[in-house]
Amino acid sequence: MATITMREAISQAIWEEMERDENVFILGEEVGVWGGTYAVTKGFYDHFGEKRVRDTPIAESVIIGAANGAAMVGLRPIAELMTINFAFSAMDQIINQAAKLRTMFGGQFTVPVVIRAVGGGGRQLGATHSQTPDAVFAHFPGLIVVAPGTPYDAKGLLKTAIRSDDPVLFIENATLYQMRGEVPDEEYLVPIGKSKLQRAGSDVTLITYSKMLQLSLQASEELAREGIEVEVVDLRTLRPLDMDPVIESFKRTNRAVIVEEGWRSYGIGSEIAARLYEEAFDYIDAPIRRVAQREVPLPYNRELEQMALPQVTDIIRTVKEVL
Amino acid sequence: MQKKELIKLYHEMVLIRRVEERAAELYQEGKIGGFLHLYIGQEAVGSGVIAARKPQDRVITAYRDHGIAIACGVSAKEVMAELLGKKTGTSLGFGGSMHMADVEKNYWGGHAIVGSHLTFASGMALAEQYRDEDGVILCFFGDGATNIGYFHEALNLAGVWDLPVVWICENNQYGMGTSVSRASAVEEIYKKAEAYDTRARRVDGMDVLQVYEAAQEAIEYARKEGPFFLEIVTYRFEGHSMGDPERYRTKDEVGKWQENDPIGIFRNHILQDKIADEKALNAEELAVEQEVQEAIEFAESSPDPEWQDLIDSIYVDEYRIE
């Protein structure tokens, strides 16, 4: 086992898959000569060359559109969106095209594209560069939406995504890039569409993913000192959603808090709560609660931005409310 | 083209025309749902360009796609079956009129979001270059698509990477009901390509042989040098789609263009050059009639797709779909 950062884990996954399969290539803004705006593809251009590490114009529609087209005829593009906020400029390609092409043409061809997009707030980038719109993308059948919260899962899930014949939106969180975690030395894959128990506990189930997994684990440690044992389930894949570990845990704890970085309304938490009501109503001992972003466009001002984003203290307070 | 090929081309254009005429009837009878965009009047564009392609050249187009499908070699049976939403259709009945594709014929659809498929064409052309293969992408779209951002992003990328693509603008004068002069700051559309340093040419789209010759030049240029743009001037004789009140043009205008019917022009050419006589062409037309009738019977007697077919078409990997 080696301890590496999230950035290294993602970088290693891409590097290994490019070494493994000549059809895998990268395209996006500043992925090549610059080395990636978040330095994920640093060194790739020198090693793999400009054919496989392609700097594009700043034109998100054609970045994803050309990736879709190349994927339709058998290549395996990894398209990088500098931030997930720019995905809105390519929404038609992600939602109307990648997610639907296979069905619409009766399964004649596949679209094995991976779209990497960096999301999350808390970096004083203002309202248009700080969003966590994961639920928007998870709404659409045909797309796969993955959002890992540890280096181990990031590497294993990204390798699986690159090998998958289905279109995958792979959502990274910019504030997690420096986070460290253990990763096996040997090759491994993590299956798409499987939630995972990240911490065992008996008093309440926290359901979360991505950066909020880390905040939830911190909150759990603090609560443990007070004798409250929290179980944490990491969704890892938002579509297709795997509710089995969530339901199983909930049937033991009978209490649930869902923690997400995106806005509360129409969010991931809304979906999980609804599923719990539909599928495990008889096990509910307390109202299911959500911790989420407050309903404002994120401001530049540091204090106000942090006020709007979910914090460890919010998670602790909400857990206590359902006990 | 040899005599045999010219007759085949005539047969194809008549087949496209007749499939569309019968499709309009079936639509009126309520057997075809959704939108139906007819290719009547534009046959020389699809047939002329596609006659010039090699098997490795991929074709992709917008939603007015039945004629392009047939020109690519898709049977009238499969086209009709898709129009009727049947499992035997090009897309298992999941795509309908606007989403026909047949990958085995190197025909990649049938795309209904204006401009989106121009970016696929750039990506497919990139794949040719990436794999060091020599296929060219033939990308059809209407004049209306030249005003959307996709057009500019796709032409720019193809230009900057020297991609093997032929852009084929079927200028039928109207984007739905809005004329080129009311929608485009540049009325001579081929000039827009020049903005991306892409070689461009304007062609008479009512003469299939002129289209064919221009396409040959464009395709071979794209194979060796990079993108080429053809503005092919044509006219749709019917409305934008079924139920178009056509308030944006006069009957006189439509009538004037109908005097330049691409099938009539080609027919006269065949007769004048003694490639075939009246009797032979009549026989072709009768054969088409039979072919379309059989296609309708095939489509009507075909099964609907199953629910499980739909589920299976979503993901390659197995996931539980609720």
Contacts between the chains, C-beta under 8 A, distances in Angstrom:
chain1	res1	chain2	res2	distance
A	25	B	130	7.1
A	51	B	130	6.7
A	56	B	157	7.2
A	57	B	153	7.4
A	57	B	156	6.2
A	57	B	157	6.7
A	57	B	160	6.9
A	59	B	153	4.4
A	59	B	156	7.1
A	59	B	157	7.2
A	61	B	119	6.3
A	61	B	149	6.2
A	61	B	150	5.8
A	61	B	153	5.2
A	62	B	119	4.7
A	62	B	122	6.3
A	62	B	150	7.3
A	62	B	153	3.7
A	62	B	154	5.6
A	62	B	156	7.5
A	62	B	157	5.0
A	64	B	119	7.7
A	65	B	116	6.5
A	65	B	118	7.6
A	65	B	119	2.3
A	65	B	120	6.2
A	65	B	122	7.1
A	65	B	123	6.5
A	65	B	150	7.0
A	65	B	153	7.5
A	65	B	154	7.0
A	66	B	119	5.5
A	66	B	120	7.6
A	66	B	122	4.7
A	66	B	123	3.6
A	66	B	126	6.0
A	66	B	154	7.8
A	66	B	157	6.1
A	67	B	123	6.2
A	68	B	119	7.3
A	68	B	120	6.0
A	68	B	123	6.2
A	69	B	119	6.3
A	69	B	120	3.4
A	69	B	121	6.4
A	69	B	122	6.3
A	69	B	123	2.4
A	69	B	124	4.6
A	69	B	125	8.0
A	69	B	126	7.4
A	69	B	127	7.5
A	70	B	123	4.0
A	70	B	124	6.7
A	70	B	126	5.4
A	70	B	127	4.7
A	70	B	130	7.4
A	71	B	123	7.4
A	72	B	108	6.8
A	72	B	120	6.4
A	72	B	123	7.4
A	72	B	124	6.8
A	73	B	58	7.3
A	73	B	123	7.9
A	73	B	124	5.2
A	73	B	127	4.7
A	74	B	127	6.9
A	75	B	126	7.9
A	75	B	127	5.1
A	75	B	130	6.3
A	75	B	131	7.9
A	77	B	123	7.7
A	92	B	113	5.7
A	92	B	116	5.8
A	93	B	116	6.8
A	93	B	119	6.9
A	96	B	113	5.3
A	96	B	116	6.9
A	97	B	113	7.4
A	97	B	116	5.9
A	97	B	120	7.8
A	102	B	313	6.0
A	102	B	314	6.9
A	102	B	315	7.8
A	102	B	316	7.6
A	103	B	94	5.8
A	103	B	310	7.2
A	103	B	313	4.5
A	103	B	314	5.4
A	104	B	91	6.6
A	104	B	94	5.9
A	104	B	95	5.0
A	104	B	99	4.9
A	105	B	90	7.8
A	105	B	91	4.8
A	105	B	94	7.4
A	105	B	95	5.8
A	105	B	99	6.3
A	105	B	101	4.6
A	105	B	103	8.0
A	105	B	109	6.1
A	105	B	110	7.6
A	106	B	89	7.6
A	106	B	90	7.3
A	106	B	91	4.0
A	106	B	92	3.2
A	106	B	93	7.5
A	106	B	94	5.2
A	106	B	95	6.8
A	106	B	305	8.0
A	106	B	309	7.8
A	106	B	313	6.0
A	107	B	92	7.1
A	107	B	312	6.6
A	107	B	313	4.1
A	108	B	91	7.2
A	108	B	101	5.9
A	108	B	102	7.5
A	108	B	103	4.8
A	109	B	101	7.9
A	109	B	103	5.5
A	109	B	108	7.9
A	110	B	316	5.4
A	141	B	314	6.2
A	141	B	321	7.6
A	142	B	314	5.6
A	142	B	315	7.6
A	144	B	315	7.5
A	164	B	316	7.4
A	164	B	317	5.9
A	165	B	316	3.8
A	165	B	317	7.0
A	166	B	315	4.9
A	166	B	316	5.4
A	166	B	317	5.8
A	192	B	317	7.1
A	193	B	317	7.9
A	193	B	319	5.4
A	240	B	315	8.0
A	240	B	319	4.3
A	240	B	320	6.8
A	240	B	321	7.7
